[in-house]
Amino acid sequence: MLLSLHEPPQATPKVCALFALGFRPFYLLASVFAALSVPLWVLQYSGALGHVYLAGPVWHAHEMLFGFTLAVIVGFLFTAGQNWTGLPTPTGWRLGALAALWVLARILVLTPYAMAAAAANVAFPLAAALALALPFAKAGNRRNYFFVGLLGLLAGAAGFVHLTRMGMVAMSGGLGIQLALDVVLFILAVMGGRVIPMFTNNGAPGAGAARHPWVEKASLGGVLALLAADAMGLQGGFMAALAAAAGTAHAWRWALWRPWKTLRLPLLWVLHLGYLWVPVHLGLRCLAEMGWVMPSLATHALTVGAIGGLVIGMMTRTARGHTGRPLRADRYETACYLLIALAAAVRVALPLAAPGQAVHAALASALLWSAGFGLYAVRYWPVLSRSRVDGRPG
């Protein structure tokens, strides 16, 4: 099985609890950063930050992908990678150094030091890829090598954004952002496809969540085809057809997981709701390629809906499981889920229904997003920074 979230049998050296396993610092940093993104955006807009290297929409897109999302992905992969191989991923000072590099990259994009910011933002995913590759290679875990390659692709996409921003490449930096979005979509599709039906059947006995090989291949293959087409700069009718086909495959995949069986279990329905935004994103992308809706709606269906929903669901579930707590969402966690779900609905549905309210929708969505992840950060700060309640390592 590709993804397993059970604890490996070996013991780990005693270290500071916050740096005992990859999910701890990166989930905390990501949630705090997500909550602070709205105030940071206001400071940029007001000019209070002075001259910065990345500003405006470029900063927003870059930081939500290479800051927030990448931190969660690395935290998850470090945690799951230890389970896949039975070997340790970075802990202690090594994990702390990687977290510090991530923080440095977030700071540098808000300074005038373009080269330093570019170097830090490319170095972080490369360092994470190397840290993941070492236990994979030692354990001979070949089936998961592609995650190392995906982190390398994210490093390349980040590098492309910075090269275009500094005028070293005469192309639009939007291509680097789009390729990073496609890579993240593929990571979500792989992770979701492995854990959501498994969690559903474990948490809702008799649910009957199923996976069919040809649907799996069509779903993942469709995302890879979109990635290749975006890399070639294809647009128009061909891309619309490709997005429609991929969206149909993902909608079928989602239905096979029988999400209606999870409506009484917030820890499960949040994952199903988050994944539902994947076919919605692909459907909106089809319409955007045909010129019928704004491309930003498709982008935010992915970023706020799919990424936000799946991230908040996985951050609560894996943090609970890996700190020895029951796999049951309380009212605070359910509130987090609802706030992020509302953020996605407002950001996408309101501009579709009333295009003149797009600015108000963006502001309301941002505040809901900030509140949802801010609540997570407050609730999980003591959970992530203290030892497991059952006394086990990790």
N, C-alpha and C positions, 0 to 999 in steps of 0.2 A: 504494500500500500504506500502511495506516494507521501501522504501526510498522516502523521500520527502524533497526537498530543499527549501520549502517556510518558511518564518519566523514565529515563534510561536507568539501568540498574546500578551504574557505578556511582561512587561517592565523589563529591567535588570539594576542593579545599575551602576552608572557611574564609569568606571575604565579606566586605561591607555588603549589607543586604541589597542596597540599591544597585550594586554592580555584580550581583550573584548570577544573573542570567540576562540575556539580551533584551527581553521584552521590558524589563523594569525601567532602565533609564530612558529608552527610546519611546515607550508609550507615554511616560510622564512628560518628556520634552515635547513630543508631538501635540499632546493635549493642551499644554500650557501655551505653546506657540499658536495653535489654532484659536484659542481664546483671545490671544493678544493681537491676532492679525487685523481685527477691525480697528482697534486704537492705533496700530501702526499705520494702517491705511489712511486714517484721518490725519495723523501727523504728517504723512507725506503730502496729502492733498492740501493741507494748510501751509506747507512750506516750512514747518517748524524744524524739520531735519536738515535743512540746508541742501547743499549739493551732494547728491548720492549717486552711486554708480548705476543701480537699477531703480527705476521709479515708475509709478503709475501702473498701468495694466501689465507691463513686462515683469515688474517686481511681483505682482499678484500671481500671475501664472507660474513664474519660476519658483516662487516660494511654496506655493501649494503643492507643486509636483516634487521638486528637488529638496524641499524642506520638510513639510508636513508628511506627505505621502511616503516619501523615501524613508523617513525615520521609522514609520510603522512597519514598512516592508522589511527593513533590516532587522528591527526588533523581533518580528515574527520569524524570519528565516534563521536568525541565530538560535532562537528557542527551538524551533522545529528541527533545525540541522543537528542539534545535539541528540535529539530523539532518533533521527534517521540513522545516524552513524554510531551512536553509543560513545562518541568522543566529545570532549569539551569544545565549545566555541568560545570566543573571547569572554573572559570574566575579569573581575578585579581591575587592575590598573590598565590593562589592555582595552577592556570595554570602556573604561573611563576616558582613555585617550581618544577612542573613536567618537564618543559622545562629545568630547571637547572640540574635536575637529568639526563635527556637525554644527555646534554652537558658533564656532569661529566663522564658518561659512555664512551663517545667518547674519552675523554682525557685519562682515566685510561687504556684503552687497548694499549695505546702508552707509557706506563710506565712499570716498572718491577713488579708492584703490582698486582699479578694475582688474589688473593682472593678479593681484593677491586673491581677490574674490573668485576669479575664474579658477585659479589653481586649487583653492580650498574646495570649491563645489565639484570639481572633477575628481579630486583626490578622495573625497569621502566614499562615493560608490565603488571606486577602484579598491580602496583599502578594505571595504566590507566584502567585496568579491574575493579578494585574496584570503581574508580571514575565514570565509566560508569554504573556499577551495581546498585549504589545507586538510581539514578533517574529512572532507569528501574523498580526496585523493588517498589519504592514509587508510580509509575504510573501504576503498574501492566502490564507493557509492555512485556509480556512473549514471544511474537513471535520474539523478538530481543535479547533474552537472549543468544542465541548461539554466538553472537559476543563477549560477555564476556568470554565464553568458549574458543573461538579461540585465544583471547589474552592470556589466561592461557596456551594454547598449545604452543604459541610462547615463553612464559616464560620458559616452560619446555624444548623446543628445545634449547633455548639459554643456559639453565643450563646444558644440556647434552653436548653441544659443549665445555663448560668450564671445566666440570668434566673430559672429555676425554683429553682435552688439558693439564690439571694439573696431568694427570696420575691416577686419582681416579677411573676411569672406563676403563676397558681394552677392549675398542671398538673404532672404527674409529669415529672421530668427524664429518666425512662426513655424517653420518646418521642424526645427528641433523640438519645440513644444509639442507639435502634433505627433511626432515619432515617440516622444516620451509618453504621451497619452495612450498611444497604441500599445506600447510595452506594458504600461501599468494595467491596461485593460486585459492583456493576455495573462498577466500574473494573477489578477482577480479571477479570471475565468478558470485558470488551473486550480488555484486554491479553493475557490468556491465549489468547483465540481468535485473535489475530493472530500471536503469537510461537510458541506451543507447536507447532502443526503445521508452521510454517516451520522452526523449530529441529530438529524431528524429521526432516523430510525432508532437511535439510542435514547433520545429524550422523549419521543412520542411513540411508544411501542405499538406496532400494528399500522403505522403510518404508510408503510410500503413505498417509501421513496426509492426510485429506481434510476439506473443509469444504463443507457443502451449504447453500445460501441459506435454505431454509425452516427448517432446524434452527438456523441462526444467529439468524434473526428470532425464532423461538420461545424460544430461550434468553435472549437479551437482553431481549425483550419481556416474558418472564415475570418477570425481576428488576424491571423498571420497573413492572410491574403490582403487584408486592409493595410496592414503595416507595410507590406511590400509595395502596394499601390501608392501609398502616401510617400514612401521613399522615392518612387519614380515620378512623383508630382502629378499623378493622374487626377482628373476631375470630371465632373459632369455625369452623363448618363451611366457610364460604366461603373463609377464609384457608387452611384445611387443603387444600381442593381446589386452590387457586391454587398453594400450595407444592408439592403433589404433581405438578401439571402442569409447573411450572418444573423440578422435580428430574428428571422423566423426560426433558425436553428436554436438560438438561445432561448427564445420563448418556449419552444417545445421542450428543451432541456429543463427549464424552470418548472413547467407543468408536470413533468415526470417526477419531480420531487414532492408533489402533493402538498403544496404550501398551506392549503386550507385545513390541514390536519394540525397545524401549529398555532392556531389563533389564540389559544389559551396559554401559550408559553412564550413570553416576551423574548427570552434568550434565543429562541428559534425563529419566531416570526420576523425579528429585526434582520436576520440574515436573508431570509426569503424576500423581504421587502427591498432590502438593499440590492439583491441580485436582480430583481424585477426591473430596476433602472437600466440594466445592461441592454435588454432588447428595446427598451424605450429610447435609450441613447442612439442605438443603431437605426431605429425607425426615424427618429428626428434627423439623424445624419443623412439618411436617404432623402428626406424632404428638403433638407438644406442644400444638398447637391442639385436638386431640381429647382432651387430658388424659391421654394414655397414658405420656408421659415428661416429665421436668422440662425447662422451657424452657432452662435453663442448658446442657444437653447440646447442644442445637442451636446455641446461641451459641458454645460453645467448639469445636464442630466447624468453625465458620467462622473463629474467631479463632486458635486454636492450630493447627488442621489446615490450612485453606485459606490463611489469611493467612501463618501461620508457614512453611508448606511452600513456597509460591510466593515469598515474600520471600527466604528463605535461598537458594533456587535462583537467583532473578534477581540477587540481590546478588553471588553468586559469578560468574555468567556475565557480567553486564555489567561488573563490575570487571575481570575477566580480559580481556575483549575491548577495553575502553577504556583498558587500561594496556599493551597490546601483548603480552599473554601468550597461550599456547596455550589453546584452548577444551577443556580437559581437567581433570577434577576429580582432585585428589590425595587421599591418605589422610586428610588433615586436613579437607578439604572434605566428603568422604564421611562422616566422623565427625560433622560438623555436621548433615548431612542426616539421619543415623540418630537423632541425639539429638532433633531437632525432631519427626521422625516418631514416635518413642517417646513424646515429650511429648503429642502429640495422641492417640495410641492409649490411653495411660494415662488421660488426662483424660476421654475420652468412653467408651471401651469398659468400663473397670473399674467405674464407677458404674452402667452399664447391667447388667452381669453381677452385681454385688454392691453394691447401693445403700448398704449399711452402711459401705462403704469409701470413700465420697465424699471425706471429709476427707483421708484418706491419699493418695487418687488426686490430689487437687488439689496437695498438697505435693510428691509425687513428680514430677508434671508440671511444676510451677514450677521445681524444681531441674534437671530435664532441659532445659527451655527456657533457663534461665540459663546452663547449661553449653554448650549449642549455640551461642548467640549470643556468649557470652564467648570461646569458641574462635575464632569468626569474627573478633571484634574483635582478638584477639591476632595471629592469622594475617595479617589484612589491614591492620593498622595501618601497617606499612612499605609495603605495596602502595599504599594510598590516599594516603599522605602524601609519596610520592616521585614523581618524574617518570616518564613512560612509558619502558619499557625499549627501545622502538624509536626514541626521540628525537622522536616526533611530538607536536604540541600536544594538550592535553586531559587 
